[in-house]
Amino acid sequence: MVNDTVAKLNKKQTQTENKGDTKDKIILSSLLIITIGSVNVLIRKRKQKNNKKTQLLLDLKNKEISNKQIVLQNTKVVSSDITENKQKELKSEPDKMIMSLETKQKILNRLEKFEKSTLFNRKNTSLSFLTSYCDTNAKYLSYVINTHKQKDVTNYINDLRIAYILKKIQEDSKYKKLKISALAEETGFSTQSKFALAFKKVTSVSPSVFLNSIPKEDKVDL
């Protein structure tokens, strides 16, 4: 009986101990699960916080880049405006850097008078002659003709001569019958070839082709 009793007590104690171990294991497992869960939550929160921080930094960086681009664009616009304004100023008042407005106007008035005359048909009409006629110097005269007539002095004189002879051919039938050499002589060209080159430059055809295309008895509108 004693042995049975001891055996029962031992068995009961073993069962109690096993229950205690199981309970401890359950507690430990629960604590471990809770700890792991807490760590995971902390890690997730930290990641989220880091992600937010990273995104915030990216947003700030993008905003900074955007602001820099805006500043650069505004700088380019301002620089462009300054350049355009500077160019306008240079275009609007270039004469003041070369000559006075009074001098320029005097030359233009003399050129207008020259164009209404037939002095350009003189054989000695040249840069030196025109400079003396306009009472100025070659630099000023060349500048005014280049700027306001869009050509050099030689072409300016030649174009006046060709315009004159074309008008004569239109208004006076006798000019339609003249030889090319006579037309060249009439307009002050030193040679027939120089007359032909100047004529073709204005009309795009040679004097002979032009004259042959005009009926001798008819007038022509030019």
For each residue, the residues with C-beta under 8 A, 3 or more apart:
1: 4 5
2: 5 6
3: 6 7
4: 1 7 8
5: 1 2 8 9
6: 2 3 9 10
7: 3 4 10 11
8: 4 5 11 12
9: 5 6 12 13
10: 6 7 13 14
11: 7 8 14 15
12: 8 9 15 16
13: 9 10 16 17
14: 10 11 17 18
15: 11 12 18 19
16: 12 13 19 20
17: 13 14 20 21
18: 14 15 21 22
19: 15 16 22 23
20: 16 17 23 24
21: 17 18 24 25
22: 18 19 25 26
23: 19 20 26 27
24: 20 21 27 28
25: 21 22 28 29
26: 22 23 29 30
27: 23 24 30 31
28: 24 25 31 32
29: 25 26 32 33
30: 26 27 33 34
31: 27 28 34 35
32: 28 29 35 36
33: 29 30 36 37
34: 30 31 37 38
35: 31 32 38 39
36: 32 33 39 40
37: 33 34 40 41
38: 34 35 41 42
39: 35 36 42 43
40: 36 37 43 44
41: 37 38 44 45
42: 38 39 45 46
43: 39 40 46 47
44: 40 41 47 48
45: 41 42 48 49
46: 42 43 49 50
47: 43 44 50 51
48: 44 45 51 52
49: 45 46 52 53
50: 46 47 53 54
51: 47 48 54 55
52: 48 49 55 56
53: 49 50 56 57
54: 50 51 57 58
55: 51 52 58 59
56: 52 53 59 60
57: 53 54 60 61
58: 54 55 61 62
59: 55 56 62 63
60: 56 57 63 64
61: 57 58 64 65
62: 58 59 65 66
63: 59 60 66 67
64: 60 61 67 68
65: 61 62 68 69
66: 62 63 69 70
67: 63 64 70 71
68: 64 65 71 72
69: 65 66 72 73
70: 66 67 73 74
71: 67 68 74 75
72: 68 69 75 76
73: 69 70 76 77
74: 70 71 77 78
75: 71 72 78 79
76: 72 73 79 80
77: 73 74 80 81
78: 74 75 81 82
79: 75 76 82 83
80: 76 77 83 84
81: 77 78 84 85
82: 78 79 85 86
83: 79 80 86 87
84: 80 81 87 88
85: 81 82 88 89
86: 82 83 89 90
87: 83 84 90 91
88: 84 85 91 92
89: 85 86 92 93
90: 86 87 93 94
91: 87 88 94
92: 88 89
93: 89 90 96 97
94: 90 91 97 98 147
95: 98 99 101 104 147
96: 93 99 100 101
97: 93 94
98: 94 95 139 140 143
99: 95 96 103 104 140 143
100: 96 103 104
101: 95 96 104 105
102: 105 106
103: 99 100 106 107 136 140
104: 95 99 100 101 107 108 140 144
105: 101 102 108 109
106: 102 103 109 110 134 135 136
107: 103 104 110 111 134 136 140 141 144
108: 104 105 111 112 144 148
109: 105 106 112 113
110: 106 107 113 114 133 134 135 136
111: 107 108 114 115 134 144 145 149
112: 108 109 115 116
113: 109 110 116 117
114: 110 111 117 119 120 130 133 134
115: 111 112 120 160
116: 112 113
117: 113 114 120
118: 121 164
119: 114 122 125 133
120: 114 115 117 125 157 160 161 164 188
121: 118 125 161 164 186 187 188
122: 119 125 129 188
123: 188 190
124: 129
125: 119 120 121 122 129 130 157 188
126: 129 130 153 157
127: 130 131 138 141 142 153 154
128: 131 132 138
129: 122 124 125 126 132 133
130: 114 125 126 127 133 134 141 153 157
131: 127 128 134 136 137 138 141
132: 128 129 135
133: 110 114 119 129 130
134: 106 107 110 111 114 130 131 141
135: 106 110 132
136: 103 106 107 110 131 140 141
137: 131 140 141
138: 127 128 131 141 142
139: 98 142 143
140: 98 99 103 104 107 136 137 143 144
141: 107 127 130 131 134 136 137 138 144 145 153
142: 127 138 139 145 146 152 153
143: 98 99 139 140 146 147
144: 104 107 108 111 140 141 147 148 149
145: 111 141 142 148 149 151 152 153 156
146: 142 143 149 150 151 152
147: 94 95 143 144 150
148: 108 144 145
149: 111 144 145 146 156
150: 146 147
151: 145 146 155 156 159
152: 142 145 146 155 156
153: 126 127 130 141 142 145 156 157
154: 127 157 158
155: 151 152 158 159 201
156: 145 149 151 152 153 159 160
157: 120 125 126 130 153 154 160 161
158: 154 155 161 162 198 201
159: 151 155 156 162 163 198 202
160: 115 120 156 157 163 164
161: 120 121 157 158 164 165 187 188 189 198
162: 158 159 165 166 187 198 199 201 202 203
163: 159 160 166 167 202
164: 118 120 121 160 161 167 168 187
165: 161 162 168 169 175 183 186 187 199
166: 162 163 169 170 202 203 222
167: 163 164 170 171 222
168: 164 165 171 172 175 186
169: 165 166 172 175 176 211 214 220 222
170: 166 167 219 220 221 222
171: 167 168 219
172: 168 169 175
173: 176 177 216 217 219
174: 177 178
175: 165 168 169 172 178 183
176: 169 173 211 214 216
177: 173 174 216
178: 174 175 182 183 186
179: 182 183
180: 183 184 192 195 196 207 208 211
181: 184 185 192
182: 178 179 185 186
183: 165 175 178 179 180 186 187 195 207
184: 180 181 187 189 191 192 194 195 196
185: 181 182 188 189
186: 121 165 168 178 182 183
187: 121 161 162 164 165 183 184 195
188: 120 121 122 123 125 161 185
189: 161 184 185 192 194 195 198
190: 123 194
191: 184 194 195
192: 180 181 184 189 195 196
193: 196 197
194: 184 189 190 191 197 198
195: 180 183 184 187 189 191 192 198 199 207
196: 180 184 192 193 199 200 206 207
197: 193 194 200 201
198: 158 159 161 162 189 194 195 201 202
199: 162 165 195 196 202 203 206 207 210
200: 196 197 203 204 205 206 207
201: 155 158 162 197 198
202: 159 162 163 166 198 199
203: 162 166 199 200 210
204: 200
205: 200 209 210 213
206: 196 199 200 209 210
207: 180 183 195 196 199 200 210 211
208: 180 211 212
209: 205 206 212 213
210: 199 203 205 206 207 213 214
211: 169 176 180 207 208 214
212: 208 209
213: 205 209 210
214: 169 176 210 211 218 220
215: 218
216: 173 176 177
217: 173
218: 214 215
219: 170 171 173
220: 169 170 214
221: 170
222: 166 167 169 170
